[in-house]
Structure formats: C-alpha cells, structure tokens
Amino acid sequence: MVGPGGGVPLENANPLIYRRSGERPVTAREEDDELPDSIDDREIFDLIRSINDPEHPLTLEELNVVEQVRVKVNDAESTVAVEFTPTIPHCSMATLIGLSIKVKLIRSLPERFKMDVHITPGTHASEHAVNKQLADKERVAAALENSHLLEVVNQCLSARS
C-alpha cells in the first residue's frame, strides 16, 4: 500500500481500528454561564481525538494513538499532559503526531496552560529523542516556521469531509 505522498510505502499498512467513544453529554453545570468552567481530561481528549493520522484516513482515536486515560489535566495548576502511543515501535510519524497534538492544544487552550505532550513510555524506539523535541519550545517554534511542515500539521488538524 502506498502512502498519501505517493511512492512511499506505508509503515503500518493494516492498522487496528478502534471504536470511537461516544460524545460527552453536556451537564447543566457546564451550561450555566454563572459557574466557573474548569477544563478537565475529557475536554482535552475531545480536542485531540479527531486529529487525523498523517498516513491513514483515520483519526488518532480510531487508531488508539490517543486515549482519554492518557490525558491528565490540573486546571488549578494550569497543566495538561498527554501521552500518545504510536501504532508501531518505529513509527517515523511520531514527531509529527506529537507536534499536531501540541499545536491543537496551543491553538485551543488559554496561554496560562503548560503542555507536556509525550510518547507513552516503552512504546517507541526513539521515544527519548521524540519527547526531547516535543518538549523544546524553540524546536517546536522552528518546526512551525517551516511552511511545508505547517501545511502537513494543518491537514492533520482539519476536519475530514
């Protein structure tokens, strides 16, 4: 099977596809504009679950790359931690996937939040190197100055029709 760029074979041509979790019901408390609305794990998961995989016409949730149990939010301390699990241990798209998650969070959350996006421990051969890149604000900023890379990230973040 050939990847979306044409000519390059897919690393994981037949990934397992998982069932999407249902939509979260909105509570009366969330609808009340008078009450403070804190950000929780499910809200962050809802932001990232529909990010498109760079190689497959599937979302990160459908590939089980992101799961709600791997999202941790502390609204009081303004921290968000997201662990993601590449579909294969040598996935060359891991950095791009992490960057897409990070960009989605940067674009969606108030500036007060500190974000930690990293690979689930033990699930990728280059886990340390990828995590180091994703944790480095200057490297992330430099990556987003690359117009081709930014275009690919934006494709991952765009809604599929």
N, C-alpha and C positions, 0 to 999 in steps of 0.2 A: 504494500500500500504506500502511496506517495503522499508526502506532507503537503500542507497548504501552500508552501512556497514553490511547489513543483520540483520534481527531480530528486529531492532528498527523501529517503525512506523514513517513515515514522519510527520512532524508537519503541513505542508501545502500540502496535497496530490494532490490537484487540483488547482494550482495557475493560475491566469490570465496570459495569454501570450500576449505580445505586439509586434507590428510590429517593425522590426529593421529599423532605419533611413538609408538612402542611404549613399553611400560613399561620402566623401567630394571631390569635384573636385579640382585638383591641379592648382593653378594660375601661370601665367607667372612669377610673382614676387617671388613666392616660388621656382620656378625652377632656378632663376637667382642666381648663386653662388657668385656673387659680392655684393649682397644686404644682410644685416643682416636679419636673420630669427628668429623673435620672436616667443615664444611659446604662444599659445592662448587657450581659453576654449575648442574649438573643438578638438585641437590636444590632449589635456589631455583626453577628452571624448573618442576619438578614441583609446587611450591607454587602457582604463579601460572597455570599453563597451563589449569586448569579453571575459572578465573574466568569468569562469564557476562557476555556483552556486554549492555549496558543496552538495546539496541534489537532485538537478534535472539536467537532461541533457540539460540545457538551460543556456544562458548567463545572466549576470546581466542586460544587456539592455533588453533582451526579457522578463524578469520578472519586468521591470521598477524599479529595485533597484537603478540603476544609470540613470540619465538623463542629457543631455547637459546643461539645465538651472540651474542645481545644481552644476555646476563646475565653479569656479571663479579663474582666473589667473591674476596675475600682474607681468609680465615679468620684468619690470623695478625694482620692489622691490623684485623679486625672491620668490614670494609666490604662493602657489597653495592651494585652499580649495575645498574639495569635500564633499558634503553631499550625503549620501546614505539612501535609505528607505527600511527597511526590509519588506518582504511581509506580515508578521503578527506581531502584537504588542509584542508577547512573543517569537520571533524567537531566538532559542538558538544558531544559527549560525551567529548572528550579529557580534560578535567579530571576528570570522574567516573571514567573508566577508570584514570587515573593514581592517583587517590585510592583506588580499590578495590585496586589493586596494593599501594600503600603500607600500607593498613590490613591486608591479608593478611600482609604481611611483619612489621608491628609486632606482630600477634597471634601470629605463628608463631616468630619468632626471639628469642633471648636479648636482653636490653636493651643488651648491650655493642655491638651492631651499629649502625653509622651507615649509613643507607639513602639512596641517590640514585636517585629514580625520575624519568625524564625522557623526552621525546619524541625519537625518532630524528631527528638533525639533518636539516633540509631537507624534512621530510615533513608539516608542518602550518603553516598560515598564521599562527597565533598561538602558535607554538612557544615564543617567549621568555616571553610572558605566562603560559602554562600552566606552564612549567618554574619560573618565579618563584613561582607559587602553591604548587606541589608541594614546593618547597624550603623554604618558610616554615613552621616548626613551629607558630607561633601561628595562621596561617591554616588549617592542616590541623586543629589542635585545635578552632578555632572552627567549621569546617565539620562536624566530628563531633559538635558540640553541637546542631546543627540536627537535630531528630528525624526530619523527612521525608527529609533527605539521608542520614542514617544508615540509615534503613529501605531506601532505594534501594541503598546500598553493601552492606548485609547481603543483599539479594536477589541482587546480583551474586556475592556470596561463597557463597551457599547452593548445596547440591548439587541439581541438577535431577532430578526423578523421571521 
